[in-house]
Each structure stands twice: as structure tokens, then as C-alpha cells.
Amino acid sequence: MAVKEIKPEEFNENVFQVIGKEWMLVTGEAEGKSNAMTASWGGMGILWGKPVAFVFIRPSRYTKQFVDKADGLTLSVFKEDRRKMMSYFGTVSGRDEDKIAKAGLTVKHENGMTYFEEARVTMFCRKLYAQEMEQQCFIDKASDEKWNNNDYHTMYVVEIEKILVEE
């Protein structure tokens, strides 16, 4: 698949569609290994004068330890024909099996980050900020009760440094 590099400000897809409907793989690499998980929560925008993404990972997720050890991560979006694979990455733990190998993805590396040849969009991101979410900070108590079950995410703010898109 041929890809081209675009600047973050040239990314013109609907973020609500990309993250909330298509989902994305969050991939971290550390100590020569990588792991990925599906995410359907997050956002994109401008913060501190930079193009950023907001990514949320529960402490129980195996991918979190890779993200925590690395300076950056990748966000990958795939075509609809990979929906089953995206569901698999969201339900099976990398502690139990090599999800990347089992999914048959072609692994590539750049600047200490893992990405996949089959992705239609890949965002290379540098971590800027991480904070554990806390129950007492929830203003909307109904959202807390519905979504967290006392398993609070860590929020990562990452600068989108480069985007590869399918041509």
C-alpha cells in the first residue's frame, strides 16, 4: 500500500467518526517489544500550541506498560474490512498471546515506535502529559457510574508529530 506523509493540520477526517466509529489501535513499544489495544475513546485538537491527541488507557491494560516506558506511541486507523481484527485487539490481552503476529500485521518501526503497513492512517505521537483520572474529579457522576466501575483510565496528551495516510 502506498502512503504519503501529511502534516497534522492537513488531516481533514471527522474525528468523531475515526475514533468513535472506526476505532484506532494504540501501540506502544518498549525494550524491543510492542503491544497494541483498540481504543474508541479519545480526541484531537490543539493544546499548548501543538496538534494533539487525547488517549485514555486503563491501568489493567497490558499496552499501558509499553506506553508508560516509551517516549511516544502510534495511533493507527484501519479500513472497515479490519473490523474483526479491531474487536480482537480490544478484547484479548497481549499478556496471553502475540496479538500482532496472530492478526498478521506487517510491523514497521520508526524512532522507537511500532506501526503497521496495513493501516490507512498512522499518527506518530510524542507523549506530553499523563494523569490518572480520579473519582472525585467527576462532575457528571452518572458518567462515572456508567463507565468506570472503579477502574479509572490514565489520560495521555500526545503531540501528533507526523501522519501517514494511504494514497
Stockholm file with secondary structure:
# STOCKHOLM 1.0

chainA/1-167         MAVKEIKPEEFNENVFQVIGKEWMLVTGEAEGKSNAMTASWGGMGILWGKPVAFVFIRPSRYTKQFVDKADGLTLSVFKEDRRKMMSYFGTVSGRDEDKIAKAGLTVKHENGMTYFEEARVTMFCRKLYAQEMEQQCFIDKASDEKWNNNDYHTMYVVEIEKILVEE
#=GR chainA/1-167 SS CCEEEECGGGCCSCHHHIIIIICEEEEEEETTEEEEEEECCEEEEEETTEEEEEEEECTTCHHHHHHHHSSEEEEEECCGGGHHHHHHHHHSCTTTSCHHHHHTCCEEEETTEEEETTCSEEEEEEEEEEEECCGGGCSCHHHHHHHTTTCCCEEEEEEEEEEEEEC
#=GC SS_cons         CCEEEECGGGCCSCHHHIIIIICEEEEEEETTEEEEEEECCEEEEEETTEEEEEEEECTTCHHHHHHHHSSEEEEEECCGGGHHHHHHHHHSCTTTSCHHHHHTCCEEEETTEEEETTCSEEEEEEEEEEEECCGGGCSCHHHHHHHTTTCCCEEEEEEEEEEEEEC
//
